[in-house]
Amino acid sequence: MQLKRILAIVVKEFREILRDPLYFSLCFIVPSALMVMFVYGLSLDVENVPFAVVDYDKTNLSRDYIYKFAKSRYFDLKAYTEDERKIDKMLDKGVIRMELIIPEHFQENLFAGRKADVQFLIDGTFPYRTKITKGYIVAMNADFNSKILPSYISKTMGIPLKQAKSKLNPIGLQVRYFYNEPVKSIYSLAPALMGMILFMSPPFLTALGIVREKESGSIYNIYSSTVTRSEFLIGKLFPYVVISIINANILWIMVTSLFEVPFKGNLPFFAVATGIYVICSTGIGLLVSAFVRTQVAAMLITTVLTVIPAWLYSGTMIPIESLKKEAWIEAHMFPCMYYNYIIMGSFLKGVGTSILWTNLLALIIYSIVLFTAGYLLFHKRIKA
């Protein structure tokens, strides 16, 4: 193995990247653009749910109940009417996502100590949002009850208001959020998207870079030269590893500065883990390039092997613990899941090697296996 030959291939590859505007964009612009589009286009926070009200009672207490929801940042009051059919049409068209119906005698029943029913109709076309919305409704309804009942009990039992409140709430509840104290989805989403992009971009660049040589016919120069198989692969892959590491640094700066996500972990450990992850994802591109001869085929296969696992099995959109048994096994077959654990541990939990070493070890094993397989499948000879 001669360093001079490797450097010659590295220089040649960098020149081709810089000379082609489209390929240059794929290398340096697309990853950052994807991060911006995904972060601003995706949100797991359920807020400002549009809703409408049909109030048949029209009393002070019914208006207070409506105001409880209208003033919250989780709901957005769009209409207040007496025509239930009009509200139903708004729900059908998707103008609103929830309908609140307050029947007659709402205030009268409450003041008389009787149960007063209200009805919520929620658009269930998006189950995740529907469940979260239902949770908001239950919590806010309970809070409204906790403010009305003590006063009623105090009057009927002739006891102080403070004592009535303690009878209704004998258990004091204190909830504390660990790791993501503001409970902002961007704190977990933005770092996870960094892992997803680094799992998709390097394989694309690597597969296209090698297959482009096959498609153009320039690979025959390598076949007929004295360059060894290892020299060609190292020289060919080195630029894409460097470019991907540069992109990783840019994405990290975007996550911590532009999106203001705090980084609590060990930066040297995270840098090493990211470098290994980039090498691992580059190995996927090398493996794909060994089986295909056209860039179109390389893009299609790389998409299947990277984009789908990155979305479904990394733990970004769906927690790994919530997956079915078959999907759980599939998730453990892709390196993006292990890197996602490292991202969450480093950004949100502030843990390092002592906790995340098994995930780092998995990435190292994946890198060795992928590059070994790619090396063995690449033959420095013309196949019939």
N, C-alpha and C positions, 0 to 999 in steps of 0.2 A: 504494500500500500504506500503510495507516494503522495505527500501533501500537495506537491505542485499540481498534480492532476486534479485533485479534489478542489483546490482553489480555482483552477481554470473553469471547472463545471459550475462552481458557485458564482463566479463573476459572470459567466454566460447566462445563468438563470436570472440573476438580478437585472442584467441588461434587457432581457426579454420582458421581464415584468415592467420595467420602467418605460420600455418602448411601446407597449400596448396599453392605450388609455383604458380600455374596458377591463383588462386584467389588473391594471393598477387600481382601478376603482374597487374591484372585488377584494383586493388585498387590504386596502387601507381605508376606504370610505364606507363600504357596505356594513362591516361589523358595527361601527359607531352609529350609522344610520338606523340599523336594526334595533339597537339599544334605545335610541330616542323614540322610535315608532312604537316599540313594544311597551315601554314604560308609560308613555302618555296615552297609549291606546288601550292598555289593560289596567283594570282595577278590580281588586277583590273586595273593596269596601262597598257595602250596601248602604247608600245614603241618598237623601233627596228622592225617596220613593214617591212618585206622584199619586195622589189619592183624591177622592171626592166624597162629599158627605150628603146624606139625606137625613135631615133632622125633622122628624114629625113632632117632637116635643116642644122645641123652641123655648126653652127655659134657660135661666141663668146657669143651672147645673149642667145641662146638656152642652151649652156653649163652652163652659169650663172644660168639659171632657174633650170636646173637639180641639180646643186651644192647646190642651196637653200634647196632642200629636202635631198640631200645626206649627207650634213654636220649636219643635225638635228639629235638629239637623238631619234626622233620619227620614223625615217625611216632608212632602211639599204639597200643600193644599192647592188644588187646581179648580175645584168647583164646589159650591154650596147651594143646594137646590131642594125643592120638594118633589121634583119629578123623578121617580125612581127609574123610569124607562130611559130617560135621557142619560142617566149615569151608566146604565147597563150598556148603552151604545158606546159610550166613551171607553168602557172596559173592553168591549169587543174590538174596538179600533186600536187599542193599545195606547190611547191618550193618557189613561191612568192605569196604575197597576194594583190599586186597592180601592175598595168601596166600603164606607162606614155608614151603617143604617142605625139610627137611634129611634126607637119606637115611641109612641105616645105614653104619657104617664111615667116617664123615666125619672124625673125629679120627685114626683109624688110617691112613687114606690120606694125610692131611697129614703125619703124623709119619714115614711111610715114604717121603715125597718124591713121592707120586703125586698126580695131579689129583683133587680132591674136588668133585663137582658139587652145586649146590643149585638149587632151582627157585623162581621168583617168578611168581605168577599175579596180574596187575593188571587191575582193572576198566577196560575201555577205552571206556565209554560217554561219557566226557568226554575227548576226545583231548588237549586242552591240558594238563589235569591229569595225564593218563597219561604224556605225554612228560616232564613235569617230574619225576614220580615215578620214572620209569625213570632219569633223570639222577641223582637222589639215590642210587638203588640202585647204579648203576655206580660213582659216586664213593666211596661208603662201603665197597663191596666191595673197591675198589682200595686204600683206606686200610687195611682189615683185612689184605689181602695184604702190604702194605708193612711191616706189623709182624711177620708170621709168617716171611716168606721170608728176611729178613736173618739171623734166628737159625738157620734150617735151613742156609743157605749157609755161615755161620760154622762150624757143626759139621762139615759134610761136607768143606769145603775147608781147614779148619784155619786160618782167618784171623780177625783181630779183627772184632768185631761192627760197629765203625765203618767198617771197610774194606768189609765186606759191604753195608752200607747205601749207600755211595758207588757200588759196582758196580751196584746195582739202580737207583739214581737219579743217573745221570751228568749230567743236566741239571737245574739248580736252577730251579724255577718260582716266579715272584713275580707275583701278580695284584693289580691295583689298580683299584678302581671310581671312575670319574670322575663328578662331578655329583651322583649319588645314592649316597653312600658307604655308608649303612646298608642299601642295596638294599631299601627299604621301598616297597611298591606305593602306599601312601597319599600318598607324596611326589609322585608323578606323577598319581595318580588324582584326588585332591581338587582341585588346580588345573584339571585337564582338565574335571572336572564343572562347575566354575565357568563355563567357556567353553560347555559344552553347555546349561546352564540359561539363560545370557544369549542363546543362539541360539534357545531355545524360548519363553521368557516374553515378550519385547517384541513379537514378531509376533502372539502370541495377544491381548495387550492392545490393540494397535493395530487389528488386524482386527476384533475384537469391538466396540471403541469406535466405529469408523466405521460398521460394518454395523448396529449397534444403532440408529443414527440412521435408516438406511434402513428397518429393520424396524418401528420405532415410528412412522415417518412424519414425525418432526421434521426430517428432511433437507430437506423441502419449504420450511421456513422459510429455510433457507440458499439454496435455489434462487430464492426470490422476494425475497431481501434484496439490499442493495447490497454485501454482503461478497464480495470477489473470491475466485477459486479459490485463489490463493497464500495469502491471509489465512486462509481456512478451514483449509487443510492445515497451515500453520505452527501456528496456534492449537490445532488438534486433536492434532497429533503432539507438540508441545512437552511437555505433561504426562507422556506416556508415556516420552519420552526422559529426562526428569528422574527419574521413578520408577525406570526401569531403571538409571540411573547410581547412584541411592541403593542399589538392590539389589546392584549391582556392588561398592560399597564394603562393604556388609554381608557379602557372600559372601567378599570378600578378607579381612576381619577374621576371619571364621569359619575360613577356610583357614589363616591364619597363627597365630591364637590358639587356637581350639578344637582344631584338628587338628595344630597345631604344625609346619606345613610351613614351612621357611625360605624367605625371599624374598631372592634374591641380586642381583637386577637393578637397573635404573634405574627408580625409582618414577615420576618425571614422565613418562618415555617410556611406561611401562606404563599410566599413567592416560590419556594421550592415545590410545593404541592401543585401550584399553577403551571410551573414549567414542566413537571412530569405529566400533568394532565394534557398539556398541549402536545407533548411528544406522543402520548397515548392516542389522542384524536388524529394526529398526523399519520400514525400507523394504520388507522382505518382507511385513510385515503390511499396509502401504499398498497394495502391489501386489495382494495377495489381495482386499482390500476393494473393489477396482475391478471385480472380476469376479463377486462374489456379492452376494446380497441378504438372506440369512438368516444368523443367528449359527451355526446348526448346520453349514451349508455352510462357513462361515468356519473353524470349528474343525477340520473334517475336512481341508480343503485345507491349512490351516496345519500340521496334524499331519504330513501327508505331506511337506511341503516343509521341515520343521524337525527333527522328532523322529528320523525315519529317517536323514537325512544326519548329524545330530549323533552318532548312535550308530555308524554304519557307516563314515562317510567323514571323520571329524574326526581320526582317528589315535589316539583314546583307547583303544578296544578292540582294534583291529587296526592295526599299523603301516602307514603309507601305502606303504612300500617292499615290503610283503608282499602287497599287493593285485594282482589280475590286471590286465591292461592296460586292459580296459574299466572296471573299478572305479577304477583309478588316474586315468583321465580324468574320471570322474564326481566323484571327490574334489576335483579341481582346479576344479570348477564351483561349489563351495560355499565361502562365506567362513569357515565354522567351521574348516576345515583350516588356513588361514593364521593365524587367531587362536590355534589350538592350538600352532603353532610359536612364536608370541610368548610364550605362557604358559610353555611348557617352557624357552625361552631365558631368560625373566625369572626364573622361580622357581628352576630347577635349575642352569642354566649361568651365570647372572650376566652375560649379554651384553645389548647394547642396540641403538641405532640403526645402528651400523656393520655389524652382522650381520643385523639383522631388518628393515631398511628396505624390502626388496622385499615382505615380507609386509604391512607397513603400507601400502605403496603399493597393493597388491591390494585391501585393505579400503577404501581411499579411492575407488578406481575402482568397486568394487561399490556403495558408497554413492551415488555420483553417478549411476550407471546406474539403480539401483533407484528413486531419488527422481525422476529425470527421467521414467522410464517411468510411475511412479505419478501424477505430475503431469499427464502427457499423457493418461492414460487416465481421469482424473477430470474429468467435465464438469459444469459448473454449470448443468445443464438437466435436465429430466425426460426420461428415455428411454422410448420406447414399448415 
